[in-house]
Each structure stands twice: as structure tokens, then as C-alpha cells.
Amino acid sequence: MIEKYYEFTCDDENCKRVIGRYKNKDAAKAHGWAIGHGEKKCYCPSCAFRHRNTGCGGVKNKISEGQITISEVQSSA
């Protein structure tokens, strides 16, 4: 009997590697994989958090230079 496996590769620019093979997509989601609508893009558990609910602005990897940090606010008070 031939068993079908889904092989997932992370679509993040910094992480192009095959992490795992799963029997079904629900098992991959249970292990932390983020699978997009239409199942065209997927992200490994270490990259998935940055790609969830990003909105129209897309993924933000760095804090913008004009943004004030919490430590700056506490030191000025």
C-alpha cells in the first residue's frame, strides 16, 4: 500500500528548508506549521508567528527607527 505524505518547505526568505513530512495537513498544523489559504504558502513553526495576522503591511522583521521603546519612556518619567 502506498502512503501519501505532505512535504512542507518554509516560504520565509531567511529559512528555506524542508522541516518535516506529515500524513495530513492537520498533523502539520498541530506541530505548529502555518499553512495559508489555498495552501500555496506555508511557514515552519519558528517562522510562523511572524507571518500570522500580518495585514496589508506584511511581515515586519525590525522595529522602525522612529518608534519609542518602553525603556525610553520609563527613563524620561
N, C-alpha and C positions, 0 to 999 in steps of 0.2 A: 504494500500500500504506500502510495506517495503522500507525504505530509507537506502541506503548504506552510511556508514561513514568510513573514514580512521582514524585510531587512531595512532598517532605518538609518539614514545618514543625516547628520546635523547640517542645516542650511545656514547657520551663522557664519559670517565671513571669517571669524577667528577660529572656528572649530569645524574642520572638515574631516570627520572620521566616522566610521561605522562603529556604533557602540554595541548594538545587540540585534538579535533576531528573535522575533516573537511569533507565536502561533496565530494570534489575532490582535487587532488594534486595541481592544480593551485591555489586554495584558500589558501592552506598551504604555498606555495611559496610566495604568496602575503603578508602573515603575517610574513615573514622573515625566514621560515624554509629552511634549506639546505638539499636537497634530492639528494643523489649520483646516479651515473649511475647504472642502474639495480635496483634501488630503494631498495637496501639492507641496506644501512646506511642512517640515517637522523639525523640532529642536530637541536636543538631548536634555536630560534633567539639569545639568549645570548651566545651560544657556536659556532654558525655557522661561525662567522668571522674568528676564529682561524683555521677552517677546510677548508676554501676555498682557492684554489690555493696553496696548501702546497708543491707540488712537491715530489721528491723522498725522501727528508729529513724528511717528516712527520711533525707533529704538534710540535711546539716549544713553551713551556709554560714559560720558563725563559730565560733571557739574559745570554749568555755564560760569564764565568768569565774573559776571555781574551779580551772581546770586550770593546772598549773605548766609554764612553758616551760623549754626547755633552758638558756637563758641565766641564768635564775634559779637553777637547780641548780648550774651551774658557778660562779656568783659567790658562792654560800653555802659552797662547799667550800674 
